[in-house]
Amino acid sequence: MIPNEYITKHEFNRSYISMIRFRIKKMLLAIVLISLAAVVIQVGSGVILAAEHTVNQVDPQTSSGVAANGGLFSLDRCIEIALAKNPEIAASKWDIAAADSRYDAARSAFWPQISAEGGYQHFVDSQRLIQAKYNGEVGVFDNDLYRGDLIAKINLYAGGRMTSETGAAGKLSEAEKKKFVRTRDELIYSVAGVYFSILGQQQVIASLVFSLQALDENLKRTAQLYDARKVARVDVLRTEVRLTDLKQNLLREKNVLAVQRRILFSLMGYDAVPDDARFEDKLEFNVKTPSNPGGLIETALKNRPDFLAAKERVEAQILKVSAARAAYWPNLNVLGTYGKRNAPSPEDTGKNTNATESVGSVGLVLSVPIFDGGLISAKVREEMASLAAARERLKKLDIQIRQETETAFLDVLSNAERMKAMETAIDQAKESFRIESLKYEMGKGSLTDVLDAQAAQLLAETNYCRACVDYHTAMARLRLATGENI
C-alpha cells in the first residue's frame, strides 16, 4: 500500500474527477427512472379516472330528482331512482368496463410492443463494454456497466391465436352488455312487483278501515237496541269481539305494508325509508291479455338479453378453442433493440475508445413447440369441455324461457278471470250486507248473519285487491319473460 504522502496532485485530481463523474451518472440514472415511474403512474391514474367517469356517468336530472323527490313516488319514479342508485346496476356497469378492458388488452397484441429497459451490473472481473467488431479491436473494460435499451417486438404469425383471442374477448364484452340489460329488466320487475304489492296492500288496509268504521257504527246501533231491550247482551259482545279481531288484522296488514316499503326502498338504494314517502298511483285493472303463447315464446327467444348473452358466450368459447389449438403452430416475431452501454469508471481503455457506446440489432425469432409435457393438449381439452358446458347451459336456458313464458301467460289469463269474478262478488257482498243490516234493525234477522255478511264483503274486497296485484305482477313477469313490452 502506497502512503498518502506519495500520491501526486495529478493522480489525486484524476481519482477525484472519476468519483464525481460516477456520482453524477448515478444521479442522472435515478432521475430518469423516477421520471419514467411518474409517467406510468400519471397515465394509469388517467385511465382509472376515465373508467370511473364512464361507468358512473349519471343523468344530472336523475341525480337531482332523487335528492328532491318531495316524498311522492310513482312507479316510473321508483324505477328511475332504482336504475340510478341500485348497487347491482353499478356493479354490472363495472363488469362491462372490465370486459371492454379485456377486449382492448386482446387487441393490443396486434400492435408493436415497445418497452424501455435499464440496468446496472457489477462484475468481479472487468468486462468489455461492447463486443468486438473485428479481431484485435481495442475496447473499454470496467467492473461496473450501465445499460439502457429500447426493445420493439412485432408478431408476424401465431397460428390465428391473436385473432381468436380478440374475437372471444369481443363476444364476452357483448355478452356482459346483454347481461346488464337483463339485470336492469330484473330490477324493473322487482320494483314493479313490490310497488304493485304496496298499492294493493294500501287498498286492503283501506278496506279494513272502512269495515272497522262500519262495524263500529253497527256496535253503536247494537248497544242502542240493547238499551231498548230489543237484543240480548251477547250481540254486543259478539260485535266487540269482531271489532277487536279486525283491529288485530289491521295491525298485521300495516306491518306487512311496512316490510314491503322497506324492500322497495332497498331496491332503490336507500338506507332507510323516508318518513314522508307516499305513493301516487292507484291500483287499477285494465284488461289487456295476450292471446298467442306460441308467438310469445318466439319473441322471448329472439329478444331475451340473457339468452342472447348465452349465445355470445358459446361463440366466444368456440374462439377460445381455436386460440388454444393455435399453440400447436409456430410463432414468428420480429425483434429489434437499440440502446446505450456505459462504463462509469473504466480501468482499461484502448486508444480512440469511448466510455459510452451505442448498440442495436434487428432479426426474426421463430418459436416451434416440440414438447411441453402435454400442456397444449390439456388446454385444448379444457376449452372444449367449457364449450360443451356452455352449450348445455344454453339449452337449459332455452327450456327455462319456454317454461317461464308459458307460466306467466297462464297466470295473466287466470288472474284476469279472477278479477272479473271478484268484481261481481263485491257487488253481491255489499248488497247482502245491506239487506242483513236492515233485517237486523227491523228485528227480523240475527247479528250473526250481519257479521257474516260484513266479513264476506271484506273478504271479497281483499281478494279483489290481491287478484289485482297478482294480475299486474303477472303482466310484469310476462314482459320480463319475453324481453319486451306487451
C-alpha positions as CSV (number, residue, x, y, z in Angstrom):
1,M,0.0,0.0,0.0
2,I,1.4,3.4,-1.0
3,P,1.4,6.0,1.7
4,N,-0.8,9.1,1.2
5,E,2.2,11.4,1.0
6,Y,3.4,9.7,-2.2
7,I,0.1,10.4,-4.1
8,T,0.8,13.1,-6.7
9,K,-1.5,16.0,-7.4
10,H,-2.3,14.7,-10.8
11,E,-3.3,11.3,-9.5
12,F,-5.5,12.9,-6.9
13,N,-7.3,15.1,-9.4
14,R,-7.8,12.1,-11.7
15,S,-9.3,10.0,-8.9
16,Y,-11.5,12.8,-7.6
17,I,-12.8,13.7,-11.1
18,S,-13.7,10.0,-11.8
19,M,-15.6,9.8,-8.5
20,I,-17.5,13.0,-9.3
21,R,-18.4,11.6,-12.8
22,F,-19.6,8.3,-11.3
23,R,-21.9,10.1,-8.8
24,I,-23.3,12.4,-11.5
25,K,-24.1,9.4,-13.7
26,K,-25.8,7.6,-10.8
27,M,-27.9,10.7,-10.1
28,L,-28.9,11.1,-13.8
29,L,-29.9,7.4,-13.9
30,A,-32.0,7.8,-10.8
31,I,-33.7,10.9,-12.3
32,V,-34.5,9.0,-15.5
33,L,-36.0,6.1,-13.6
34,I,-38.1,8.3,-11.3
35,S,-39.4,10.3,-14.3
36,L,-40.4,7.0,-16.1
37,A,-42.2,5.9,-12.9
38,A,-44.0,9.2,-12.6
39,V,-45.2,9.0,-16.3
40,V,-46.5,5.4,-15.8
41,I,-48.4,6.4,-12.6
42,Q,-49.9,9.5,-14.3
43,V,-51.1,7.5,-17.3
44,G,-52.5,4.8,-15.1
45,S,-54.4,7.4,-12.9
46,G,-55.8,8.9,-16.0
47,V,-57.1,5.6,-17.3
48,I,-58.7,4.8,-13.9
49,L,-60.4,8.2,-13.7
50,A,-61.6,7.9,-17.3
51,A,-63.1,4.5,-16.5
52,E,-64.8,5.8,-13.3
53,H,-66.2,8.7,-15.2
54,T,-67.6,6.4,-17.9
55,V,-69.1,3.9,-15.5
56,N,-70.5,6.4,-13.0
57,Q,-71.9,8.8,-15.6
58,V,-75.5,9.6,-14.5
59,D,-78.0,11.9,-15.9
60,P,-77.9,15.2,-13.9
61,Q,-81.7,15.4,-13.9
62,T,-82.0,12.0,-12.5
63,S,-79.5,12.7,-9.7
64,S,-81.2,16.0,-8.7
65,G,-84.6,14.3,-9.0
66,V,-83.6,11.6,-6.5
67,A,-82.5,14.2,-4.0
68,A,-85.6,16.3,-4.3
69,N,-88.4,13.7,-4.6
70,G,-90.7,15.6,-2.2
71,G,-91.9,12.3,-0.7
72,L,-94.1,11.5,-3.7
73,F,-93.2,8.3,-5.6
74,S,-94.8,7.0,-8.7
75,L,-93.9,3.7,-10.3
76,D,-91.9,5.4,-13.1
77,R,-90.0,7.5,-10.5
78,C,-89.2,4.5,-8.4
79,I,-87.8,2.7,-11.4
80,E,-85.8,5.7,-12.4
81,I,-84.3,6.0,-8.9
82,A,-83.5,2.3,-8.7
83,L,-81.7,2.3,-12.0
84,A,-79.6,5.3,-10.8
85,K,-78.8,4.1,-7.2
86,N,-79.1,0.3,-7.1
87,P,-75.7,-1.2,-6.3
88,E,-76.2,-4.2,-8.5
89,I,-76.7,-1.9,-11.5
90,A,-73.4,-0.1,-10.7
91,A,-71.6,-3.5,-10.3
92,S,-72.9,-4.6,-13.7
93,K,-71.6,-1.4,-15.3
94,W,-68.1,-2.1,-13.8
95,D,-68.4,-5.7,-15.2
96,I,-68.9,-4.1,-18.7
97,A,-65.9,-1.8,-18.1
98,A,-63.8,-4.8,-17.2
99,A,-64.9,-6.8,-20.2
100,D,-64.2,-3.9,-22.5
101,S,-60.7,-3.6,-21.0
102,R,-60.1,-7.3,-21.6
103,Y,-61.1,-6.7,-25.2
104,D,-58.7,-3.8,-25.6
105,A,-56.0,-5.9,-24.0
106,A,-56.6,-8.7,-26.6
107,R,-56.5,-6.2,-29.5
108,S,-53.2,-4.8,-28.2
109,A,-51.4,-8.0,-29.3
110,F,-51.7,-6.8,-33.0
111,W,-49.6,-3.6,-32.2
112,P,-45.9,-3.5,-31.8
113,Q,-44.8,-4.0,-28.3
114,I,-42.2,-1.4,-27.3
115,S,-40.5,-1.2,-23.9
116,A,-37.6,0.5,-22.3
117,E,-35.1,-1.3,-20.1
118,G,-32.3,-0.1,-18.0
119,G,-29.9,-1.8,-15.6
120,Y,-26.7,-1.8,-13.7
121,Q,-24.3,-4.7,-13.2
122,H,-21.2,-5.1,-11.1
123,F,-18.7,-7.8,-12.1
124,V,-15.9,-9.4,-10.1
125,D,-13.6,-9.2,-13.2
126,S,-13.5,-6.3,-15.6
127,Q,-15.8,-6.8,-18.6
128,R,-15.6,-5.3,-22.1
129,L,-18.2,-2.5,-22.7
130,I,-19.4,-3.9,-26.1
131,Q,-18.5,-6.9,-28.2
132,A,-15.5,-6.5,-30.5
133,K,-16.3,-5.7,-34.2
134,Y,-13.2,-7.4,-35.6
135,N,-10.2,-9.4,-34.3
136,G,-7.8,-7.4,-32.2
137,E,-10.1,-4.4,-31.7
138,V,-9.2,-2.4,-28.6
139,G,-12.0,-1.6,-26.1
140,V,-13.1,-0.3,-22.8
141,F,-13.2,-2.5,-19.7
142,D,-14.8,-1.9,-16.3
143,N,-16.2,-3.8,-13.3
144,D,-19.4,-1.6,-13.4
145,L,-21.6,-1.4,-16.5
146,Y,-24.8,0.6,-17.2
147,R,-27.2,-0.2,-19.9
148,G,-30.3,1.3,-21.4
149,D,-32.4,-0.2,-24.3
150,L,-35.5,0.3,-26.4
151,I,-36.9,-3.0,-27.4
152,A,-39.6,-3.5,-30.2
153,K,-41.4,-6.7,-30.9
154,I,-43.9,-7.4,-33.7
155,N,-45.8,-10.7,-34.0
156,L,-46.0,-11.8,-37.6
157,Y,-47.6,-15.2,-37.2
158,A,-49.2,-17.0,-34.3
159,G,-51.4,-19.6,-35.9
160,G,-54.5,-17.4,-35.6
161,R,-54.2,-17.2,-31.8
162,M,-54.4,-13.4,-31.5
163,T,-57.4,-13.2,-33.9
164,S,-59.3,-15.9,-31.9
165,E,-58.5,-14.4,-28.5
166,T,-59.6,-10.9,-29.7
167,G,-62.8,-12.3,-31.2
168,A,-63.6,-14.2,-28.0
169,A,-62.9,-11.1,-25.8
170,G,-65.3,-9.1,-28.1
171,K,-68.0,-11.7,-27.8
172,L,-67.7,-11.7,-24.0
173,S,-67.8,-7.9,-23.9
174,E,-71.1,-8.1,-25.9
175,A,-72.4,-10.8,-23.5
176,E,-71.7,-8.5,-20.5
177,K,-73.7,-5.7,-22.1
178,K,-76.6,-8.0,-22.7
179,K,-76.3,-9.4,-19.2
180,F,-76.5,-5.8,-17.9
181,V,-79.8,-5.3,-19.9
182,R,-81.2,-8.4,-18.2
183,T,-80.1,-7.2,-14.8
184,R,-81.8,-3.9,-15.4
185,D,-85.0,-5.7,-16.6
186,E,-85.0,-7.9,-13.5
187,L,-84.6,-4.9,-11.3
188,I,-87.5,-3.1,-13.0
189,Y,-89.6,-6.2,-12.5
190,S,-88.7,-6.4,-8.8
191,V,-89.5,-2.8,-8.3
192,A,-92.8,-3.0,-10.1
193,G,-93.8,-6.2,-8.3
194,V,-93.2,-4.6,-4.9
195,Y,-94.8,-1.4,-5.9
196,F,-98.0,-3.2,-7.0
197,S,-98.0,-5.1,-3.7
198,I,-97.8,-1.8,-1.8
199,L,-100.7,-0.3,-3.7
200,G,-102.7,-3.5,-3.2
201,Q,-101.8,-3.6,0.5
202,Q,-102.9,0.0,0.9
203,Q,-106.3,-0.8,-0.6
204,V,-106.5,-3.8,1.7
205,I,-105.8,-1.6,4.7
206,A,-108.4,0.9,3.4
207,S,-111.0,-1.9,3.2
208,L,-110.2,-2.9,6.8
209,V,-110.5,0.7,8.0
210,F,-113.9,1.0,6.2
211,S,-115.0,-2.2,7.7
212,L,-113.9,-1.1,11.2
213,Q,-115.9,2.1,10.8
214,A,-119.0,0.2,9.6
215,L,-118.6,-2.3,12.4
216,D,-118.2,0.5,14.9
217,E,-121.4,2.1,13.7
218,N,-123.0,-1.4,14.0
219,L,-121.8,-1.7,17.6
220,K,-123.4,1.6,18.4
221,R,-126.7,0.6,16.9
222,T,-126.5,-2.8,18.7
223,A,-125.8,-1.0,22.0
224,Q,-128.9,1.2,21.4
225,L,-131.0,-1.8,20.7
226,Y,-129.7,-3.5,23.9
227,D,-130.5,-0.4,25.9
228,A,-134.0,-0.5,24.5
229,R,-134.2,-4.2,25.5
230,K,-134.6,-5.4,21.9
231,V,-131.5,-7.6,21.7
232,A,-129.5,-9.7,24.1
233,R,-126.2,-8.7,25.7
234,V,-124.5,-11.4,23.7
235,D,-125.0,-9.5,20.5
236,V,-123.0,-6.6,21.9
237,L,-120.2,-8.9,23.0
238,R,-120.1,-10.6,19.6
239,T,-119.8,-7.3,17.8
240,E,-117.0,-6.2,20.2
241,V,-115.1,-9.4,19.6
242,R,-115.4,-9.0,15.9
243,L,-114.2,-5.4,16.2
244,T,-111.1,-6.5,18.2
245,D,-110.4,-9.1,15.6
246,L,-110.5,-6.5,12.8
247,K,-108.2,-4.2,14.7
248,Q,-105.6,-7.1,15.0
249,N,-105.9,-7.8,11.3
250,L,-105.4,-4.1,10.6
251,L,-102.2,-4.0,12.7
252,R,-100.9,-7.1,10.9
253,E,-101.6,-5.7,7.4
254,K,-99.9,-2.4,8.4
255,N,-96.8,-4.4,9.4
256,V,-96.8,-6.2,6.0
257,L,-97.0,-2.8,4.3
258,A,-94.0,-1.5,6.4
259,V,-92.0,-4.5,5.3
260,Q,-93.0,-4.0,1.6
261,R,-92.0,-0.3,1.8
262,R,-88.6,-1.3,3.2
263,I,-88.0,-3.8,0.4
264,L,-88.9,-1.2,-2.2
265,F,-86.6,1.5,-0.9
266,S,-83.8,-1.1,-0.5
267,L,-84.1,-1.9,-4.2
268,M,-84.0,1.9,-4.9
269,G,-80.7,2.1,-3.0
270,Y,-82.0,3.9,0.2
271,D,-80.5,3.1,3.6
272,A,-83.9,3.8,5.2
273,V,-87.5,4.6,4.2
274,P,-88.2,8.3,4.0
275,D,-90.7,9.4,6.7
276,D,-92.8,11.4,4.2
277,A,-92.8,8.7,1.4
278,R,-96.2,8.2,-0.2
279,F,-97.3,6.6,-3.5
280,E,-99.4,8.5,-6.0
281,D,-100.7,5.6,-8.2
282,K,-104.0,3.8,-7.7
283,L,-104.2,0.1,-8.5
284,E,-106.5,-0.3,-11.4
285,F,-107.5,-3.2,-13.5
286,N,-107.4,-2.8,-17.3
287,V,-107.9,-6.0,-19.3
288,K,-105.0,-6.4,-21.7
289,T,-104.2,-10.0,-22.2
290,P,-102.1,-11.6,-25.0
291,S,-103.7,-14.4,-27.0
292,N,-100.8,-16.3,-28.6
293,P,-98.4,-18.1,-26.3
294,G,-96.5,-19.6,-29.3
295,G,-95.7,-16.2,-30.6
296,L,-94.7,-15.1,-27.1
297,I,-92.1,-17.9,-26.9
298,E,-90.7,-17.0,-30.3
299,T,-90.4,-13.4,-29.2
300,A,-88.7,-14.4,-25.9
301,L,-86.1,-16.5,-27.7
302,K,-85.5,-13.6,-30.1
303,N,-85.3,-10.8,-27.6
304,R,-84.3,-12.1,-24.2
305,P,-80.9,-10.5,-23.3
306,D,-79.8,-13.4,-21.1
307,F,-80.4,-15.9,-24.0
308,L,-78.6,-13.7,-26.4
309,A,-75.7,-13.3,-23.9
310,A,-75.6,-17.1,-23.6
311,K,-75.2,-17.4,-27.3
312,E,-72.4,-14.9,-27.3
313,R,-70.6,-16.9,-24.6
314,V,-70.9,-20.1,-26.7
315,E,-69.5,-18.3,-29.8
316,A,-66.7,-16.8,-27.6
317,Q,-65.9,-20.3,-26.3
318,I,-65.6,-21.6,-29.8
319,L,-63.0,-19.0,-30.5
320,K,-61.2,-19.9,-27.2
321,V,-60.9,-23.5,-28.5
322,S,-59.3,-22.1,-31.7
323,A,-56.9,-20.0,-29.7
324,A,-55.9,-23.0,-27.6
325,R,-55.3,-25.1,-30.8
326,A,-53.2,-22.3,-32.3
327,A,-50.5,-23.0,-29.7
328,Y,-49.6,-26.1,-31.8
329,W,-48.4,-23.8,-34.6
330,P,-45.0,-21.9,-34.8
331,N,-44.8,-18.4,-33.5
332,L,-42.8,-15.9,-35.6
333,N,-41.8,-12.5,-34.3
334,V,-39.6,-9.5,-35.4
335,L,-37.4,-8.3,-32.6
336,G,-35.4,-5.1,-32.7
337,T,-33.3,-3.4,-30.0
338,Y,-31.4,-0.1,-29.7
339,G,-29.6,1.1,-26.6
340,K,-26.6,2.5,-24.8
341,R,-23.8,1.0,-22.8
342,N,-21.7,3.0,-20.3
343,A,-18.6,2.2,-18.2
344,P,-18.7,4.8,-15.3
345,S,-15.0,4.4,-14.2
346,P,-13.1,2.3,-16.8
347,E,-10.0,0.6,-15.5
348,D,-8.6,-0.1,-19.0
349,T,-9.3,1.9,-22.1
350,G,-7.9,1.5,-25.6
351,K,-6.8,4.2,-28.0
352,N,-9.6,6.2,-29.6
353,T,-12.3,4.5,-27.5
354,N,-15.4,6.0,-25.6
355,A,-16.9,5.1,-22.2
356,T,-20.4,5.2,-23.8
357,E,-21.3,3.2,-26.9
358,S,-24.4,2.6,-28.9
359,V,-25.7,-1.0,-29.7
360,G,-28.6,-2.3,-31.7
361,S,-29.9,-5.3,-33.5
362,V,-33.0,-6.5,-35.6
363,G,-34.0,-10.0,-36.5
364,L,-36.6,-12.7,-36.8
365,V,-37.3,-15.1,-33.9
366,L,-39.1,-18.4,-34.7
367,S,-40.5,-20.5,-31.9
368,V,-41.7,-24.0,-32.6
369,P,-43.3,-26.1,-29.8
370,I,-41.8,-29.6,-29.7
371,F,-42.5,-31.0,-26.3
372,D,-44.4,-29.3,-23.4
373,G,-45.4,-32.3,-21.3
374,G,-49.0,-32.2,-22.7
375,L,-49.7,-28.6,-21.7
376,I,-51.2,-27.5,-25.0
377,S,-53.4,-30.6,-25.4
378,A,-54.6,-30.2,-21.8
379,K,-55.5,-26.6,-22.5
380,V,-57.4,-27.6,-25.7
381,R,-59.4,-30.3,-23.8
382,E,-60.2,-27.7,-21.1
383,E,-61.6,-25.2,-23.6
384,M,-63.6,-27.9,-25.4
385,A,-65.1,-29.1,-22.1
386,S,-66.0,-25.5,-21.3
387,L,-67.6,-25.2,-24.8
388,A,-69.7,-28.3,-24.1
389,A,-70.8,-26.9,-20.8
390,A,-71.8,-23.5,-22.4
391,R,-73.9,-25.3,-25.0
392,E,-75.7,-27.3,-22.3
393,R,-76.4,-24.1,-20.3
394,L,-77.8,-22.5,-23.5
395,K,-80.1,-25.5,-23.9
396,K,-81.2,-25.3,-20.3
397,L,-81.9,-21.6,-20.7
398,D,-84.0,-22.3,-23.8
399,I,-86.2,-24.7,-21.8
400,Q,-86.4,-22.3,-18.9
401,I,-87.5,-19.4,-21.1
402,R,-90.3,-21.5,-22.7
403,Q,-91.5,-22.6,-19.2
404,E,-91.3,-19.0,-17.8
405,T,-93.2,-17.6,-20.8
406,E,-96.0,-20.2,-20.7
407,T,-96.4,-19.9,-16.9
408,A,-96.5,-16.1,-17.0
409,F,-99.1,-16.2,-19.8
410,L,-101.3,-18.6,-17.9
411,D,-101.0,-16.5,-14.8
412,V,-102.1,-13.4,-16.7
413,L,-105.2,-15.2,-18.0
414,S,-106.2,-16.8,-14.7
415,N,-105.8,-13.5,-12.7
416,A,-107.8,-11.7,-15.3
417,E,-110.6,-14.1,-14.8
418,R,-110.3,-13.8,-11.0
419,M,-110.6,-10.1,-11.3
420,K,-113.9,-10.3,-13.2
421,A,-115.3,-12.8,-10.7
422,M,-114.2,-10.7,-7.8
423,E,-115.9,-7.6,-9.2
424,T,-119.3,-9.4,-9.2
425,A,-118.6,-10.9,-5.8
426,I,-118.0,-7.4,-4.3
427,D,-121.3,-6.1,-5.6
428,Q,-123.2,-9.2,-4.2
429,A,-121.4,-8.9,-0.8
430,K,-122.3,-5.2,-0.4
431,E,-125.9,-5.9,-1.2
432,S,-126.0,-8.9,1.1
433,F,-124.5,-6.8,4.0
434,R,-127.1,-4.0,3.4
435,I,-130.0,-6.4,3.5
436,E,-128.8,-8.2,6.6
437,S,-128.3,-4.9,8.4
438,L,-131.8,-3.8,7.6
439,K,-133.3,-7.1,8.7
440,Y,-131.4,-7.0,12.0
441,E,-132.6,-3.4,12.7
442,M,-136.2,-4.5,12.0
443,G,-135.8,-7.4,14.3
444,K,-136.1,-10.0,11.5
445,G,-132.5,-11.1,11.4
446,S,-129.7,-12.2,13.6
447,L,-126.4,-10.4,14.4
448,T,-124.5,-13.5,13.3
449,D,-125.9,-13.0,9.7
450,V,-124.9,-9.3,9.8
451,L,-121.3,-10.2,10.9
452,D,-121.0,-12.9,8.4
453,A,-122.2,-10.6,5.6
454,Q,-119.8,-7.9,6.7
455,A,-116.9,-10.5,6.8
456,A,-117.9,-11.7,3.3
457,Q,-117.8,-8.2,2.0
458,L,-114.3,-7.6,3.5
459,L,-113.1,-10.9,2.1
460,A,-114.4,-10.1,-1.4
461,E,-112.7,-6.7,-1.3
462,T,-109.5,-8.1,0.0
463,N,-109.5,-10.9,-2.7
464,Y,-110.2,-8.3,-5.3
465,C,-107.2,-6.2,-4.3
466,R,-104.9,-9.2,-4.2
467,A,-106.1,-10.5,-7.5
468,C,-105.4,-7.1,-9.0
469,V,-101.9,-7.2,-7.5
470,D,-101.4,-10.7,-8.9
471,Y,-102.6,-9.6,-12.4
472,H,-100.2,-6.6,-12.6
473,T,-97.4,-8.7,-11.2
474,A,-98.1,-11.5,-13.8
475,M,-98.1,-8.9,-16.6
476,A,-94.7,-7.6,-15.4
477,R,-93.4,-11.1,-15.2
478,L,-94.6,-11.8,-18.8
479,R,-92.8,-8.7,-20.0
480,L,-89.7,-9.9,-18.2
481,A,-90.1,-13.4,-19.7
482,T,-90.5,-12.2,-23.3
483,G,-87.9,-9.4,-23.1
484,E,-90.2,-6.7,-24.5
485,N,-93.2,-4.6,-23.7
486,I,-96.5,-6.1,-24.4
